[in-house]
Each structure stands twice: as structure tokens, then as C-alpha cells.
Amino acid sequence: DAAFASGMSGGPLLNTDGEVVGVNTLVRPELRGLGNYAISSNRVRAVLRSMAAARPQSAERCRGLRLVLYNDAFNRRQHVEDVLKGAGLSESEARKAMMDAHTNG
């Protein structure tokens, strides 16, 4: 267990072997002490694949999930390839998901 701090939302949640097992979320000062929250990496991967395939999952299953791209300057080719490999997405799947995120927020 580790404490989250403001600004850590969207960062990777790692296990003791350094593997990404989730994405940190819901970091709010007024909720400190009530626990930290993360979305499992399997859930994130499923949502991204669904977005890339233009088959959004039902609103019930996606409620509360929002993909936000904060800094496109960081998304240069050398960084993107590593992220794609880790997410298990093809370049075309990831490109489609990113375009959808830019369009729909």
C-alpha cells in the first residue's frame, strides 16, 4: 500500500516486481485517509481496445472512465512505442483510441 499525492492520477500502479498492474486515480485532498483508488491494467486495456475498435462498452461499464491527454509534446515516437508494447495494443489501435480521446475528451 502506498499513499497517493495530488498530481499522481493517471500514473502507473506497480507491484513489487515493477510490473504495471493499474492506473492511479481519484486523488483528492478531502478524501485523504479514506483510501487510494486505481483501475486495473486489464480494465484499462479492455476499454482502450474497445475504443480503438469503435465498439464502446456499455455506459454502465464505462461510467467514470475518461481518457485525458495532458501533454502531447511528450507523446513522441520513442515513448509511444514502449507504451504500446506495455499496453498490448497495435499502433493502429492506439492511434484510433488517441484520436477518439482528442475528439470526445
Secondary structure as GFF3:
##gff-version 3
##sequence-region A 1 105
A	DSSP	beta_strand	12	14	.	.	.	ID=ss1
A	DSSP	beta_strand	20	25	.	.	.	ID=ss2
A	DSSP	three_ten_helix	29	31	.	.	.	ID=ss3
A	DSSP	beta_strand	37	40	.	.	.	ID=ss4
A	DSSP	alpha_helix	41	52	.	.	.	ID=ss5
A	DSSP	alpha_helix	59	62	.	.	.	ID=ss6
A	DSSP	three_ten_helix	72	74	.	.	.	ID=ss7
A	DSSP	alpha_helix	77	87	.	.	.	ID=ss8
A	DSSP	alpha_helix	91	104	.	.	.	ID=ss9
###
